[in-house]
Amino acid sequence: MRLLKQLVPVALVAFAGGAIVGAVQGNSFFTLLLGLATAVLAVLVYARVVRWSERREPVEVARQGATRALTRGTLIGVALFAAVIVNIALVGGYRIDGLGSLTGAIGLIGFMAAAAVRPLRSPDDRPTAGHGPVAAV
């Protein structure tokens, strides 16, 4: 039951935020703004739900160490993405047809931020500081 108490509110925020981000897909500024807002709101809702349902401080989303963890996660994500693209290119399935646009890249960052916050583990796991059920990849 505790899983549902934690998963449902965060999933609702992620679903609503994803729908809103999808609705403004043509506007890069709003996609960035709403995507980042969705990611932040999902983490805040998760922290609130953990305080309520488990009666503990959510150390897995604490501000202490967040910058280092976010940087590490971003670097790992970029490396994995690059590895996938290299593999696709090695088998001849990838080609670059231009540089694209700066506004498109900015909108994509917001879209990815909205999609990046997701549950990773069961709430029954007791994570150590800096590792936990919600993470940005």
N, C-alpha and C positions, 0 to 999 in steps of 0.2 A: 504494500500500500504506500509505503514511503517513496518508492520509485515513482509511482503515479503522481504523488503530491509534488515531486520535484520536476518530473519530466513534462507534465502537462503545461504548467505556466511558461516554462522556457520554450517549449515547442510552439505554444500559441504566439509568443513574441517573435520567434524565428519565422513562423508561417506568415503572420501578418506583415512583418518587416519585409520578407521576401516578396509578398504580393505587392506591397507598396513600391518596392524597388523595381519590380517588373513593370509596374504601371508607368513609371517615369523613365523607362529605358532610353527614350530618345534624348533626354536631357542629362548630359554628363555631370553637371554640377549637382543636380538633385540626386542623381544616382550615387555619387560619392557621399554627399551629406546624409542621405537616408540610410545608406549601407553602413556607414560608420555609426550612426545613431542606433541602428538595429543591433549591431554587435555590442555596443556599450550597454544598451538596455537589457539585452539577454544576460549579460554578466551580472548586472545589478539585480535583476529579478532572481537569478540563480542564488546570489548571495543572500537576498532577503528570504527566499524559500528555505535555504539551509538553516538560517538563524531560527526560523519559525518551526520547521519540521524536526530538526535534529538538536535544536537548542545548543548550538555551538557556533563559534566564529568560523566562517568559511576561509580557512588559511590557504586553500588552493587557488583563490582569486584575490589574495591580499595584495596591497600595493607594494609591500616590501618585496623586492626581487622581481617585480613585474617587468621592468625595462629589460633586464638581462634575459628573462625567460621569453619575452616577446621578440627580442633580437635573435636569440637562438632559434626559436621556432620559425621566424621569417627566413633566416639563412638556410635552415633545413628544408623548408618548403620550396625556396628558390632552387636549391641544389637538386631536389627530387624532380621538380618541373623541368629543369634543364636536362637532367638525365633522360627523362621520357622523350623530350624533343630530340635529343641526340640519337636515341634509339630509333625513333620514327624516321629521322633523316638518314640514318645508316641503311635502312631498308628501302629508301627511295620514296617514302610517303610524305615528305615535307618539303615545301618550297616557299620562298619568300617572294611575294609579289609587290613589295613596297614597304615603306616604313609605317604606314597608317597615320593616325592623327593623335595629337597630344590630348585633345578632349576625349577621344575614345579610350585612351589609356587611363585617364583620370576617372572616367565613369566605371571602367573595369575594376579599378581599385576598390571603389565603393561596393560594387556588386560582389566582389570576392570577400570583402569584410563582412557583409551580411551572411554569406554562406560559410564563413570560417568558424564561427562559434557554434560548437555542437557538443553534445554529451559524449564522453569517451569511455567511461567506466560506470559500473554500478555504484549507486550511492552507499552501498554497504562497505565499499573499499574505504579504508581510512588513509588518505594520502598524506604524504609528508609535505612540508611547506614548499610551495612552488610547483607541485605536481598534483593534478586532480581531475575531477570529472569534466570540467569545462576548460577548453584550451583553444587558443587560436593557432591555426597552422598556416 
